[in-house]
């Protein structure tokens, strides 16, 4: 966003969030004039008329006076002002190794998926706290995710920013949602922050068993298996990376006293295995499951033999009875694989798989396949 696109009131609120205050008269000649006790000889002046010819120049001059005291470059301060009405989560990737060649593409994709799932899981916890959400795509959670933006990474490091305007949507009118007058975006962000903070604290204090028991017994648990699964997506076993989560809050909605603006939560590489243990504990319903599953063929990973026949692994997306969609691997013989190829080429084709769905991180595994049938394909 260019500085000329920032409204005068938004810029004023941003400057006030940095500790500056309006003059007693408030407005002077259609100008917002602000001062700071630590800089008695300096004033910040912001035009009130966004259509004024020199609006952008005047605003850039105003923010340039703040850049040095804030220890920031002007362009970074402008970017910060542009999201001053957003609640944001930052994910900084660190490791003992070097990132000179970049991040593995598969991990970068997993990182973004995990960031989205953290918000979906937290929104579902706000709406209906429980240790496992059978489906994350509730209408309200999906609507919130639709307002979230992926921001630029910071210079010289791998930092993912996801942000959402704090007033992006009305608070859902559901009977089990407390504090209906509060911002749904803010409640979701705080739920994510508080859940991760308590989880990391339990790991560091060697109190995971007690923590898991408390979540299972709680009427409104803060941490779900879905949140834990999302966090594990932020880790790559080969890179053995850490994640530093930090939060920046919109200036237009007051923060609770315990929510520090500069707080950072470090999730060390060796924590992720324990987080996955918590995920399995909280998802008590996750057991081996013999059933018939309906889904679509997403990927073909099989290999050809010397005669040109293909067999092996595929990845399917299964729609479970609870409304949840999960990915799973299946190993097929040549005849079954031929059907999978047809289903993969036809967007309207479904497959019916009879087998045993095993618990674990996605993609999960289906074993003991007794039938693999093509259904719903279009005529050829």
Secondary structure, DSSP 8 states (H G I E B T S, - for coil): --GGGS-HHHHHHHHHHTT-EEEEEEESSSEEEEEETTEEEEEEEEES-TTSTTHHHHHHHHHHHHHHHHT--HHHHHHHHHTTTEEEEEEEEE-SS--TT---HHHHHHHHHHHHHHHHHHHHHHHS--S--S-S--HHHHHHHHH-EEE---TTSEEEEEEEETTSS-----TT-S-TTS-HHHHHHHHHHHHHHHHHHHHHTT-HHHHHHHHHH-TT-S--HHHHHHHHTT--TTTT-EEEEEEE--TTS---TT--TT-EEEE-TTHHHHHHHHHHHH-TT---EEEEEEEEEEEE--EE-TTS-EEEEEEEEEE-TTS-EEEEEEEE-HHHHHHHHHHHH-TT-EEEEEEEEE-SSSSEEEEEEEEEEEES----
